[in-house]
Amino acid sequence: MSDKTRAMEEQIAHLTRIVDDLSEVVARQARELDLMGRRLGLLMEREADREMEAGGTIPLADQRPPHW
């Protein structure tokens, strides 16, 4: 095997490892985003319930801004 072929194979192995590592990072971040999205949804529901109990009006998050 020539030195050039060996260098290319090493480069490919290195790049493959980097792609695998980055794939793991992206998968972890996707899980974290899903968890944060669920938590945000729960917080929004909790706040909407609290606003309804306090004033009995439409929650501010669901109201149209005055300029619409």
mmCIF file as Biopython writes it, N, C-alpha, C and O atoms, coordinates in Angstrom:
data_model
#
loop_
_atom_site.group_PDB
_atom_site.id
_atom_site.type_symbol
_atom_site.label_atom_id
_atom_site.label_alt_id
_atom_site.label_comp_id
_atom_site.label_asym_id
_atom_site.label_entity_id
_atom_site.label_seq_id
_atom_site.pdbx_PDB_ins_code
_atom_site.Cartn_x
_atom_site.Cartn_y
_atom_site.Cartn_z
_atom_site.occupancy
_atom_site.B_iso_or_equiv
_atom_site.auth_seq_id
_atom_site.auth_asym_id
_atom_site.pdbx_PDB_model_num
ATOM 1   N N  . MET A ? 1  ? 0.851   -1.171 0.000  1.0 0.0 1  A 1 
ATOM 2   C CA . MET A ? 1  ? 0.000   0.000  0.000  1.0 0.0 1  A 1 
ATOM 3   C C  . MET A ? 1  ? 0.899   1.238  0.000  1.0 0.0 1  A 1 
ATOM 4   O O  . MET A ? 1  ? 1.872   1.311  0.751  1.0 0.0 1  A 1 
ATOM 5   N N  . SER A ? 2  ? 0.571   2.176  -0.825 1.0 0.0 2  A 1 
ATOM 6   C CA . SER A ? 2  ? 1.401   3.370  -0.938 1.0 0.0 2  A 1 
ATOM 7   C C  . SER A ? 2  ? 1.150   4.301  0.245  1.0 0.0 2  A 1 
ATOM 8   O O  . SER A ? 2  ? 0.145   4.192  0.947  1.0 0.0 2  A 1 
ATOM 9   N N  . ASP A ? 3  ? 2.084   5.206  0.440  1.0 0.0 3  A 1 
ATOM 10  C CA . ASP A ? 3  ? 1.962   6.172  1.531  1.0 0.0 3  A 1 
ATOM 11  C C  . ASP A ? 3  ? 0.746   7.082  1.329  1.0 0.0 3  A 1 
ATOM 12  O O  . ASP A ? 3  ? 0.072   7.469  2.283  1.0 0.0 3  A 1 
ATOM 13  N N  . LYS A ? 4  ? 0.487   7.410  0.064  1.0 0.0 4  A 1 
ATOM 14  C CA . LYS A ? 4  ? -0.648  8.277  -0.240 1.0 0.0 4  A 1 
ATOM 15  C C  . LYS A ? 4  ? -1.966  7.579  0.107  1.0 0.0 4  A 1 
ATOM 16  O O  . LYS A ? 4  ? -2.866  8.194  0.680  1.0 0.0 4  A 1 
ATOM 17  N N  . THR A ? 5  ? -2.077  6.299  -0.241 1.0 0.0 5  A 1 
ATOM 18  C CA . THR A ? 5  ? -3.287  5.535  0.071  1.0 0.0 5  A 1 
ATOM 19  C C  . THR A ? 5  ? -3.471  5.423  1.574  1.0 0.0 5  A 1 
ATOM 20  O O  . THR A ? 5  ? -4.579  5.578  2.086  1.0 0.0 5  A 1 
ATOM 21  N N  . ARG A ? 6  ? -2.387  5.155  2.274  1.0 0.0 6  A 1 
ATOM 22  C CA . ARG A ? 6  ? -2.457  5.033  3.732  1.0 0.0 6  A 1 
ATOM 23  C C  . ARG A ? 6  ? -2.874  6.362  4.370  1.0 0.0 6  A 1 
ATOM 24  O O  . ARG A ? 6  ? -3.674  6.379  5.305  1.0 0.0 6  A 1 
ATOM 25  N N  . ALA A ? 7  ? -2.343  7.448  3.874  1.0 0.0 7  A 1 
ATOM 26  C CA . ALA A ? 7  ? -2.699  8.764  4.405  1.0 0.0 7  A 1 
ATOM 27  C C  . ALA A ? 7  ? -4.180  9.058  4.162  1.0 0.0 7  A 1 
ATOM 28  O O  . ALA A ? 7  ? -4.863  9.619  5.019  1.0 0.0 7  A 1 
ATOM 29  N N  . MET A ? 8  ? -4.662  8.672  2.983  1.0 0.0 8  A 1 
ATOM 30  C CA . MET A ? 8  ? -6.079  8.898  2.687  1.0 0.0 8  A 1 
ATOM 31  C C  . MET A ? 8  ? -6.968  8.043  3.582  1.0 0.0 8  A 1 
ATOM 32  O O  . MET A ? 8  ? -8.007  8.511  4.048  1.0 0.0 8  A 1 
ATOM 33  N N  . GLU A ? 9  ? -6.575  6.807  3.825  1.0 0.0 9  A 1 
ATOM 34  C CA . GLU A ? 9  ? -7.354  5.939  4.702  1.0 0.0 9  A 1 
ATOM 35  C C  . GLU A ? 9  ? -7.365  6.482  6.136  1.0 0.0 9  A 1 
ATOM 36  O O  . GLU A ? 9  ? -8.389  6.422  6.816  1.0 0.0 9  A 1 
ATOM 37  N N  . GLU A ? 10 ? -6.247  7.002  6.584  1.0 0.0 10 A 1 
ATOM 38  C CA . GLU A ? 10 ? -6.187  7.602  7.918  1.0 0.0 10 A 1 
ATOM 39  C C  . GLU A ? 10 ? -7.084  8.835  7.997  1.0 0.0 10 A 1 
ATOM 40  O O  . GLU A ? 10 ? -7.772  9.057  8.994  1.0 0.0 10 A 1 
ATOM 41  N N  . GLN A ? 11 ? -7.064  9.625  6.940  1.0 0.0 11 A 1 
ATOM 42  C CA . GLN A ? 11 ? -7.904  10.821 6.881  1.0 0.0 11 A 1 
ATOM 43  C C  . GLN A ? 11 ? -9.381  10.424 6.933  1.0 0.0 11 A 1 
ATOM 44  O O  . GLN A ? 11 ? -10.166 11.041 7.653  1.0 0.0 11 A 1 
ATOM 45  N N  . ILE A ? 12 ? -9.756  9.403  6.175  1.0 0.0 12 A 1 
ATOM 46  C CA . ILE A ? 12 ? -11.141 8.936  6.152  1.0 0.0 12 A 1 
ATOM 47  C C  . ILE A ? 12 ? -11.542 8.421  7.533  1.0 0.0 12 A 1 
ATOM 48  O O  . ILE A ? 12 ? -12.642 8.709  8.006  1.0 0.0 12 A 1 
ATOM 49  N N  . ALA A ? 13 ? -10.668 7.669  8.176  1.0 0.0 13 A 1 
ATOM 50  C CA . ALA A ? 13 ? -10.965 7.156  9.510  1.0 0.0 13 A 1 
ATOM 51  C C  . ALA A ? 13 ? -11.153 8.307  10.498 1.0 0.0 13 A 1 
ATOM 52  O O  . ALA A ? 13 ? -12.058 8.285  11.331 1.0 0.0 13 A 1 
ATOM 53  N N  . HIS A ? 14 ? -10.296 9.297  10.393 1.0 0.0 14 A 1 
ATOM 54  C CA . HIS A ? 14 ? -10.385 10.467 11.278 1.0 0.0 14 A 1 
ATOM 55  C C  . HIS A ? 14 ? -11.700 11.210 11.043 1.0 0.0 14 A 1 
ATOM 56  O O  . HIS A ? 14 ? -12.390 11.568 11.998 1.0 0.0 14 A 1 
ATOM 57  N N  . LEU A ? 15 ? -12.047 11.442 9.785  1.0 0.0 15 A 1 
ATOM 58  C CA . LEU A ? 15 ? -13.282 12.151 9.460  1.0 0.0 15 A 1 
ATOM 59  C C  . LEU A ? 15 ? -14.513 11.351 9.880  1.0 0.0 15 A 1 
ATOM 60  O O  . LEU A ? 15 ? -15.506 11.921 10.332 1.0 0.0 15 A 1 
ATOM 61  N N  . THR A ? 16 ? -14.441 10.028 9.729  1.0 0.0 16 A 1 
ATOM 62  C CA . THR A ? 16 ? -15.551 9.177  10.159 1.0 0.0 16 A 1 
ATOM 63  C C  . THR A ? 16 ? -15.760 9.301  11.659 1.0 0.0 16 A 1 
ATOM 64  O O  . THR A ? 16 ? -16.899 9.373  12.120 1.0 0.0 16 A 1 
ATOM 65  N N  . ARG A ? 17 ? -14.692 9.326  12.415 1.0 0.0 17 A 1 
ATOM 66  C CA . ARG A ? 17 ? -14.788 9.482  13.870 1.0 0.0 17 A 1 
ATOM 67  C C  . ARG A ? 17 ? -15.402 10.843 14.229 1.0 0.0 17 A 1 
ATOM 68  O O  . ARG A ? 17 ? -16.242 10.929 15.125 1.0 0.0 17 A 1 
ATOM 69  N N  . ILE A ? 18 ? -14.989 11.878 13.545 1.0 0.0 18 A 1 
ATOM 70  C CA . ILE A ? 18 ? -15.527 13.215 13.805 1.0 0.0 18 A 1 
ATOM 71  C C  . ILE A ? 18 ? -17.027 13.251 13.503 1.0 0.0 18 A 1 
ATOM 72  O O  . ILE A ? 18 ? -17.799 13.821 14.274 1.0 0.0 18 A 1 
ATOM 73  N N  . VAL A ? 19 ? -17.439 12.653 12.398 1.0 0.0 19 A 1 
ATOM 74  C CA . VAL A ? 19 ? -18.862 12.618 12.040 1.0 0.0 19 A 1 
ATOM 75  C C  . VAL A ? 19 ? -19.650 11.855 13.100 1.0 0.0 19 A 1 
ATOM 76  O O  . VAL A ? 19 ? -20.738 12.286 13.482 1.0 0.0 19 A 1 
ATOM 77  N N  . ASP A ? 20 ? -19.130 10.744 13.578 1.0 0.0 20 A 1 
ATOM 78  C CA . ASP A ? 20 ? -19.805 9.978  14.629 1.0 0.0 20 A 1 
ATOM 79  C C  . ASP A ? 20 ? -19.931 10.790 15.908 1.0 0.0 20 A 1 
ATOM 80  O O  . ASP A ? 20 ? -20.984 10.794 16.546 1.0 0.0 20 A 1 
ATOM 81  N N  . ASP A ? 21 ? -18.861 11.474 16.282 1.0 0.0 21 A 1 
ATOM 82  C CA . ASP A ? 21 ? -18.898 12.311 17.487 1.0 0.0 21 A 1 
ATOM 83  C C  . ASP A ? 21 ? -19.924 13.433 17.349 1.0 0.0 21 A 1 
ATOM 84  O O  . ASP A ? 21 ? -20.694 13.697 18.273 1.0 0.0 21 A 1 
ATOM 85  N N  . LEU A ? 22 ? -19.928 14.085 16.196 1.0 0.0 22 A 1 
ATOM 86  C CA . LEU A ? 22 ? -20.883 15.169 15.974 1.0 0.0 22 A 1 
ATOM 87  C C  . LEU A ? 22 ? -22.324 14.653 15.939 1.0 0.0 22 A 1 
ATOM 88  O O  . LEU A ? 22 ? -23.243 15.335 16.394 1.0 0.0 22 A 1 
ATOM 89  N N  . SER A ? 23 ? -22.513 13.475 15.409 1.0 0.0 23 A 1 
ATOM 90  C CA . SER A ? 23 ? -23.842 12.877 15.384 1.0 0.0 23 A 1 
ATOM 91  C C  . SER A ? 23 ? -24.349 12.648 16.803 1.0 0.0 23 A 1 
ATOM 92  O O  . SER A ? 23 ? -25.524 12.882 17.086 1.0 0.0 23 A 1 
ATOM 93  N N  . GLU A ? 24 ? -23.477 12.194 17.691 1.0 0.0 24 A 1 
ATOM 94  C CA . GLU A ? 24 ? -23.857 11.999 19.089 1.0 0.0 24 A 1 
ATOM 95  C C  . GLU A ? 24 ? -24.221 13.329 19.742 1.0 0.0 24 A 1 
ATOM 96  O O  . GLU A ? 24 ? -25.177 13.400 20.514 1.0 0.0 24 A 1 
ATOM 97  N N  . VAL A ? 25 ? -23.468 14.378 19.437 1.0 0.0 25 A 1 
ATOM 98  C CA . VAL A ? 25 ? -23.754 15.697 19.993 1.0 0.0 25 A 1 
ATOM 99  C C  . VAL A ? 25 ? -25.121 16.185 19.513 1.0 0.0 25 A 1 
ATOM 100 O O  . VAL A ? 25 ? -25.916 16.688 20.307 1.0 0.0 25 A 1 
ATOM 101 N N  . VAL A ? 26 ? -25.392 16.039 18.234 1.0 0.0 26 A 1 
ATOM 102 C CA . VAL A ? 26 ? -26.672 16.491 17.679 1.0 0.0 26 A 1 
ATOM 103 C C  . VAL A ? 26 ? -27.822 15.697 18.295 1.0 0.0 26 A 1 
ATOM 104 O O  . VAL A ? 26 ? -28.862 16.275 18.612 1.0 0.0 26 A 1 
ATOM 105 N N  . ALA A ? 27 ? -27.658 14.400 18.469 1.0 0.0 27 A 1 
ATOM 106 C CA . ALA A ? 27 ? -28.707 13.577 19.072 1.0 0.0 27 A 1 
ATOM 107 C C  . ALA A ? 27 ? -28.964 14.008 20.518 1.0 0.0 27 A 1 
ATOM 108 O O  . ALA A ? 27 ? -30.117 14.084 20.941 1.0 0.0 27 A 1 
ATOM 109 N N  . ARG A ? 28 ? -27.905 14.289 21.275 1.0 0.0 28 A 1 
ATOM 110 C CA . ARG A ? 28 ? -28.058 14.739 22.658 1.0 0.0 28 A 1 
ATOM 111 C C  . ARG A ? 28 ? -28.764 16.082 22.703 1.0 0.0 28 A 1 
ATOM 112 O O  . ARG A ? 28 ? -29.644 16.295 23.538 1.0 0.0 28 A 1 
ATOM 113 N N  . GLN A ? 29 ? -28.388 16.987 21.815 1.0 0.0 29 A 1 
ATOM 114 C CA . GLN A ? 29 ? -29.025 18.297 21.786 1.0 0.0 29 A 1 
ATOM 115 C C  . GLN A ? 29 ? -30.496 18.185 21.401 1.0 0.0 29 A 1 
ATOM 116 O O  . GLN A ? 29 ? -31.325 18.932 21.921 1.0 0.0 29 A 1 
ATOM 117 N N  . ALA A ? 30 ? -30.830 17.277 20.511 1.0 0.0 30 A 1 
ATOM 118 C CA . ALA A ? 30 ? -32.229 17.073 20.124 1.0 0.0 30 A 1 
ATOM 119 C C  . ALA A ? 30 ? -33.041 16.595 21.324 1.0 0.0 30 A 1 
ATOM 120 O O  . ALA A ? 30 ? -34.167 17.044 21.534 1.0 0.0 30 A 1 
ATOM 121 N N  . ARG A ? 31 ? -32.470 15.687 22.108 1.0 0.0 31 A 1 
ATOM 122 C CA . ARG A ? 31 ? -33.171 15.214 23.313 1.0 0.0 31 A 1 
ATOM 123 C C  . ARG A ? 31 ? -33.368 16.358 24.301 1.0 0.0 31 A 1 
ATOM 124 O O  . ARG A ? 31 ? -34.439 16.498 24.891 1.0 0.0 31 A 1 
ATOM 125 N N  . GLU A ? 32 ? -32.334 17.174 24.479 1.0 0.0 32 A 1 
ATOM 126 C CA . GLU A ? 32 ? -32.434 18.313 25.393 1.0 0.0 32 A 1 
ATOM 127 C C  . GLU A ? 32 ? -33.489 19.317 24.914 1.0 0.0 32 A 1 
ATOM 128 O O  . GLU A ? 32 ? -34.259 19.841 25.719 1.0 0.0 32 A 1 
ATOM 129 N N  . LEU A ? 33 ? -33.524 19.582 23.609 1.0 0.0 33 A 1 
ATOM 130 C CA . LEU A ? 33 ? -34.530 20.499 23.068 1.0 0.0 33 A 1 
ATOM 131 C C  . LEU A ? 33 ? -35.945 19.959 23.259 1.0 0.0 33 A 1 
ATOM 132 O O  . LEU A ? 33 ? -36.859 20.716 23.586 1.0 0.0 33 A 1 
ATOM 133 N N  . ASP A ? 34 ? -36.126 18.670 23.060 1.0 0.0 34 A 1 
ATOM 134 C CA . ASP A ? 34 ? -37.434 18.068 23.287 1.0 0.0 34 A 1 
ATOM 135 C C  . ASP A ? 34 ? -37.864 18.229 24.743 1.0 0.0 34 A 1 
ATOM 136 O O  . ASP A ? 34 ? -39.010 18.579 25.027 1.0 0.0 34 A 1 
ATOM 137 N N  . LEU A ? 35 ? -36.938 17.973 25.654 1.0 0.0 35 A 1 
ATOM 138 C CA . LEU A ? 35 ? -37.238 18.115 27.080 1.0 0.0 35 A 1 
ATOM 139 C C  . LEU A ? 35 ? -37.574 19.563 27.420 1.0 0.0 35 A 1 
ATOM 140 O O  . LEU A ? 35 ? -38.538 19.822 28.141 1.0 0.0 35 A 1 
ATOM 141 N N  . MET A ? 36 ? -36.798 20.494 26.914 1.0 0.0 36 A 1 
ATOM 142 C CA . MET A ? 36 ? -37.068 21.910 27.182 1.0 0.0 36 A 1 
ATOM 143 C C  . MET A ? 36 ? -38.400 22.340 26.580 1.0 0.0 36 A 1 
ATOM 144 O O  . MET A ? 36 ? -39.117 23.143 27.177 1.0 0.0 36 A 1 
ATOM 145 N N  . GLY A ? 37 ? -38.737 21.818 25.413 1.0 0.0 37 A 1 
ATOM 146 C CA . GLY A ? 37 ? -40.017 22.137 24.791 1.0 0.0 37 A 1 
ATOM 147 C C  . GLY A ? 37 ? -41.178 21.645 25.639 1.0 0.0 37 A 1 
ATOM 148 O O  . GLY A ? 37 ? -42.166 22.357 25.823 1.0 0.0 37 A 1 
ATOM 149 N N  . ARG A ? 38 ? -41.059 20.427 26.157 1.0 0.0 38 A 1 
ATOM 150 C CA . ARG A ? 38 ? -42.118 19.908 27.031 1.0 0.0 38 A 1 
ATOM 151 C C  . ARG A ? 38 ? -42.232 20.738 28.303 1.0 0.0 38 A 1 
ATOM 152 O O  . ARG A ? 38 ? -43.336 21.048 28.750 1.0 0.0 38 A 1 
ATOM 153 N N  . ARG A ? 39 ? -41.097 21.095 28.880 1.0 0.0 39 A 1 
ATOM 154 C CA . ARG A ? 39 ? -41.121 21.916 30.098 1.0 0.0 39 A 1 
ATOM 155 C C  . ARG A ? 39 ? -41.730 23.287 29.825 1.0 0.0 39 A 1 
ATOM 156 O O  . ARG A ? 39 ? -42.506 23.792 30.636 1.0 0.0 39 A 1 
ATOM 157 N N  . LEU A ? 40 ? -41.387 23.889 28.697 1.0 0.0 40 A 1 
ATOM 158 C CA . LEU A ? 40 ? -41.946 25.190 28.344 1.0 0.0 40 A 1 
ATOM 159 C C  . LEU A ? 40 ? -43.456 25.088 28.175 1.0 0.0 40 A 1 
ATOM 160 O O  . LEU A ? 40 ? -44.194 25.963 28.628 1.0 0.0 40 A 1 
ATOM 161 N N  . GLY A ? 41 ? -43.914 24.029 27.529 1.0 0.0 41 A 1 
ATOM 162 C CA . GLY A ? 41 ? -45.348 23.826 27.367 1.0 0.0 41 A 1 
ATOM 163 C C  . GLY A ? 41 ? -46.054 23.727 28.705 1.0 0.0 41 A 1 
ATOM 164 O O  . GLY A ? 41 ? -47.115 24.319 28.899 1.0 0.0 41 A 1 
ATOM 165 N N  . LEU A ? 42 ? -45.466 22.977 29.630 1.0 0.0 42 A 1 
ATOM 166 C CA . LEU A ? 42 ? -46.059 22.853 30.966 1.0 0.0 42 A 1 
ATOM 167 C C  . LEU A ? 42 ? -46.089 24.200 31.684 1.0 0.0 42 A 1 
ATOM 168 O O  . LEU A ? 42 ? -47.079 24.545 32.328 1.0 0.0 42 A 1 
ATOM 169 N N  . LEU A ? 43 ? -45.012 24.949 31.572 1.0 0.0 43 A 1 
ATOM 170 C CA . LEU A ? 43 ? -44.976 26.269 32.212 1.0 0.0 43 A 1 
ATOM 171 C C  . LEU A ? 43 ? -46.011 27.205 31.612 1.0 0.0 43 A 1 
ATOM 172 O O  . LEU A ? 43 ? -46.644 27.974 32.336 1.0 0.0 43 A 1 
ATOM 173 N N  . MET A ? 44 ? -46.191 27.149 30.297 1.0 0.0 44 A 1 
ATOM 174 C CA . MET A ? 44 ? -47.184 28.005 29.653 1.0 0.0 44 A 1 
ATOM 175 C C  . MET A ? 44 ? -48.598 27.624 30.100 1.0 0.0 44 A 1 
ATOM 176 O O  . MET A ? 44 ? -49.435 28.493 30.345 1.0 0.0 44 A 1 
ATOM 177 N N  . GLU A ? 45 ? -48.855 26.321 30.203 1.0 0.0 45 A 1 
ATOM 178 C CA . GLU A ? 45 ? -50.163 25.879 30.682 1.0 0.0 45 A 1 
ATOM 179 C C  . GLU A ? 45 ? -50.398 26.332 32.118 1.0 0.0 45 A 1 
ATOM 180 O O  . GLU A ? 45 ? -51.484 26.797 32.465 1.0 0.0 45 A 1 
ATOM 181 N N  . ARG A ? 46 ? -49.379 26.194 32.939 1.0 0.0 46 A 1 
ATOM 182 C CA . ARG A ? 46 ? -49.492 26.594 34.338 1.0 0.0 46 A 1 
ATOM 183 C C  . ARG A ? 46 ? -49.761 28.091 34.446 1.0 0.0 46 A 1 
ATOM 184 O O  . ARG A ? 46 ? -50.601 28.517 35.239 1.0 0.0 46 A 1 
ATOM 185 N N  . GLU A ? 47 ? -49.054 28.886 33.656 1.0 0.0 47 A 1 
ATOM 186 C CA . GLU A ? 47 ? -49.250 30.339 33.685 1.0 0.0 47 A 1 
ATOM 187 C C  . GLU A ? 47 ? -50.638 30.705 33.168 1.0 0.0 47 A 1 
ATOM 188 O O  . GLU A ? 47 ? -51.285 31.596 33.719 1.0 0.0 47 A 1 
ATOM 189 N N  . ALA A ? 48 ? -51.103 30.031 32.121 1.0 0.0 48 A 1 
ATOM 190 C CA . ALA A ? 48 ? -52.443 30.303 31.594 1.0 0.0 48 A 1 
ATOM 191 C C  . ALA A ? 48 ? -53.498 29.980 32.641 1.0 0.0 48 A 1 
ATOM 192 O O  . ALA A ? 48 ? -54.456 30.734 32.809 1.0 0.0 48 A 1 
ATOM 193 N N  . ASP A ? 49 ? -53.332 28.870 33.345 1.0 0.0 49 A 1 
ATOM 194 C CA . ASP A ? 49 ? -54.268 28.520 34.418 1.0 0.0 49 A 1 
ATOM 195 C C  . ASP A ? 49 ? -54.251 29.578 35.514 1.0 0.0 49 A 1 
ATOM 196 O O  . ASP A ? 49 ? -55.299 29.963 36.032 1.0 0.0 49 A 1 
ATOM 197 N N  . ARG A ? 50 ? -53.070 30.039 35.858 1.0 0.0 50 A 1 
ATOM 198 C CA . ARG A ? 50 ? -52.936 31.046 36.910 1.0 0.0 50 A 1 
ATOM 199 C C  . ARG A ? 50 ? -53.596 32.359 36.488 1.0 0.0 50 A 1 
ATOM 200 O O  . ARG A ? 50 ? -54.260 33.007 37.298 1.0 0.0 50 A 1 
ATOM 201 N N  . GLU A ? 51 ? -53.418 32.752 35.227 1.0 0.0 51 A 1 
ATOM 202 C CA . GLU A ? 51 ? -54.031 33.987 34.733 1.0 0.0 51 A 1 
ATOM 203 C C  . GLU A ? 51 ? -55.553 33.863 34.719 1.0 0.0 51 A 1 
ATOM 204 O O  . GLU A ? 51 ? -56.258 34.816 35.050 1.0 0.0 51 A 1 
ATOM 205 N N  . MET A ? 52 ? -56.058 32.689 34.337 1.0 0.0 52 A 1 
ATOM 206 C CA . MET A ? 52 ? -57.504 32.491 34.311 1.0 0.0 52 A 1 
ATOM 207 C C  . MET A ? 52 ? -58.081 32.568 35.724 1.0 0.0 52 A 1 
ATOM 208 O O  . MET A ? 52 ? -59.154 33.137 35.927 1.0 0.0 52 A 1 
ATOM 209 N N  . GLU A ? 53 ? -57.375 32.000 36.693 1.0 0.0 53 A 1 
ATOM 210 C CA . GLU A ? 53 ? -57.849 32.036 38.076 1.0 0.0 53 A 1 
ATOM 211 C C  . GLU A ? 53 ? -57.814 33.456 38.625 1.0 0.0 53 A 1 
ATOM 212 O O  . GLU A ? 53 ? -58.679 33.845 39.410 1.0 0.0 53 A 1 
ATOM 213 N N  . ALA A ? 54 ? -56.826 34.217 38.216 1.0 0.0 54 A 1 
ATOM 214 C CA . ALA A ? 54 ? -56.654 35.565 38.752 1.0 0.0 54 A 1 
ATOM 215 C C  . ALA A ? 54 ? -57.669 36.550 38.184 1.0 0.0 54 A 1 
ATOM 216 O O  . ALA A ? 54 ? -58.186 37.390 38.920 1.0 0.0 54 A 1 
ATOM 217 N N  . GLY A ? 55 ? -57.958 36.465 36.908 1.0 0.0 55 A 1 
ATOM 218 C CA . GLY A ? 55 ? -58.817 37.484 36.330 1.0 0.0 55 A 1 
ATOM 219 C C  . GLY A ? 55 ? -59.982 36.961 35.539 1.0 0.0 55 A 1 
ATOM 220 O O  . GLY A ? 55 ? -60.897 37.722 35.225 1.0 0.0 55 A 1 
ATOM 221 N N  . GLY A ? 56 ? -59.985 35.717 35.211 1.0 0.0 56 A 1 
ATOM 222 C CA . GLY A ? 56 ? -61.069 35.156 34.443 1.0 0.0 56 A 1 
ATOM 223 C C  . GLY A ? 56 ? -61.120 35.635 33.004 1.0 0.0 56 A 1 
ATOM 224 O O  . GLY A ? 56 ? -62.146 35.487 32.341 1.0 0.0 56 A 1 
ATOM 225 N N  . THR A ? 57 ? -60.034 36.205 32.511 1.0 0.0 57 A 1 
ATOM 226 C CA . THR A ? 57 ? -59.992 36.683 31.132 1.0 0.0 57 A 1 
ATOM 227 C C  . THR A ? 57 ? -59.153 35.732 30.287 1.0 0.0 57 A 1 
ATOM 228 O O  . THR A ? 57 ? -58.604 34.748 30.781 1.0 0.0 57 A 1 
ATOM 229 N N  . ILE A ? 58 ? -59.072 36.048 29.024 1.0 0.0 58 A 1 
ATOM 230 C CA . ILE A ? 58 ? -58.224 35.267 28.126 1.0 0.0 58 A 1 
ATOM 231 C C  . ILE A ? 58 ? -56.770 35.488 28.533 1.0 0.0 58 A 1 
ATOM 232 O O  . ILE A ? 58 ? -56.364 36.630 28.748 1.0 0.0 58 A 1 
ATOM 233 N N  . PRO A ? 59 ? -55.976 34.417 28.642 1.0 0.0 59 A 1 
ATOM 234 C CA . PRO A ? 59 ? -54.558 34.588 29.001 1.0 0.0 59 A 1 
ATOM 235 C C  . PRO A ? 59 ? -53.861 35.537 28.036 1.0 0.0 59 A 1 
ATOM 236 O O  . PRO A ? 59 ? -54.140 35.539 26.837 1.0 0.0 59 A 1 
ATOM 237 N N  . LEU A ? 60 ? -52.959 36.334 28.570 1.0 0.0 60 A 1 
ATOM 238 C CA . LEU A ? 60 ? -52.236 37.309 27.749 1.0 0.0 60 A 1 
ATOM 239 C C  . LEU A ? 60 ? -51.532 36.653 26.567 1.0 0.0 60 A 1 
ATOM 240 O O  . LEU A ? 60 ? -51.439 37.240 25.489 1.0 0.0 60 A 1 
ATOM 241 N N  . ALA A ? 61 ? -51.046 35.455 26.769 1.0 0.0 61 A 1 
ATOM 242 C CA . ALA A ? 61 ? -50.339 34.773 25.677 1.0 0.0 61 A 1 
ATOM 243 C C  . ALA A ? 61 ? -51.265 34.489 24.497 1.0 0.0 61 A 1 
ATOM 244 O O  . ALA A ? 61 ? -50.796 34.341 23.368 1.0 0.0 61 A 1 
ATOM 245 N N  . ASP A ? 62 ? -52.579 34.410 24.745 1.0 0.0 62 A 1 
ATOM 246 C CA . ASP A ? 62 ? -53.535 34.105 23.687 1.0 0.0 62 A 1 
ATOM 247 C C  . ASP A ? 62 ? -54.244 35.345 23.140 1.0 0.0 62 A 1 
ATOM 248 O O  . ASP A ? 62 ? -55.030 35.239 22.199 1.0 0.0 62 A 1 
ATOM 249 N N  . GLN A ? 63 ? -53.979 36.504 23.711 1.0 0.0 63 A 1 
ATOM 250 C CA . GLN A ? 63 ? -54.639 37.726 23.264 1.0 0.0 63 A 1 
ATOM 251 C C  . GLN A ? 63 ? -53.859 38.335 22.094 1.0 0.0 63 A 1 
ATOM 252 O O  . GLN A ? 63 ? -52.638 38.211 22.005 1.0 0.0 63 A 1 
ATOM 253 N N  . ARG A ? 64 ? -54.607 39.000 21.198 1.0 0.0 64 A 1 
ATOM 254 C CA . ARG A ? 64 ? -53.961 39.702 20.101 1.0 0.0 64 A 1 
ATOM 255 C C  . ARG A ? 64 ? -53.353 40.992 20.630 1.0 0.0 64 A 1 
ATOM 256 O O  . ARG A ? 64 ? -53.936 41.631 21.506 1.0 0.0 64 A 1 
ATOM 257 N N  . PRO A ? 65 ? -52.207 41.384 20.121 1.0 0.0 65 A 1 
ATOM 258 C CA . PRO A ? 65 ? -51.638 42.668 20.510 1.0 0.0 65 A 1 
ATOM 259 C C  . PRO A ? 65 ? -52.559 43.803 20.077 1.0 0.0 65 A 1 
ATOM 260 O O  . PRO A ? 65 ? -53.310 43.645 19.115 1.0 0.0 65 A 1 
ATOM 261 N N  . PRO A ? 66 ? -52.519 44.938 20.760 1.0 0.0 66 A 1 
ATOM 262 C CA . PRO A ? 66 ? -53.430 46.040 20.447 1.0 0.0 66 A 1 
ATOM 263 C C  . PRO A ? 66 ? -53.275 46.604 19.031 1.0 0.0 66 A 1 
ATOM 264 O O  . PRO A ? 66 ? -54.221 47.187 18.503 1.0 0.0 66 A 1 
ATOM 265 N N  . HIS A ? 67 ? -52.123 46.445 18.416 1.0 0.0 67 A 1 
ATOM 266 C CA . HIS A ? 67 ? -51.915 47.004 17.080 1.0 0.0 67 A 1 
ATOM 267 C C  . HIS A ? 67 ? -52.454 46.106 15.975 1.0 0.0 67 A 1 
ATOM 268 O O  . HIS A ? 67 ? -52.282 46.434 14.801 1.0 0.0 67 A 1 
ATOM 269 N N  . TRP A ? 68 ? -53.094 44.993 16.299 1.0 0.0 68 A 1 
ATOM 270 C CA . TRP A ? 68 ? -53.662 44.117 15.272 1.0 0.0 68 A 1 
ATOM 271 C C  . TRP A ? 68 ? -55.091 44.428 15.053 1.0 0.0 68 A 1 
ATOM 272 O O  . TRP A ? 68 ? -55.742 43.792 14.224 1.0 0.0 68 A 1 
#
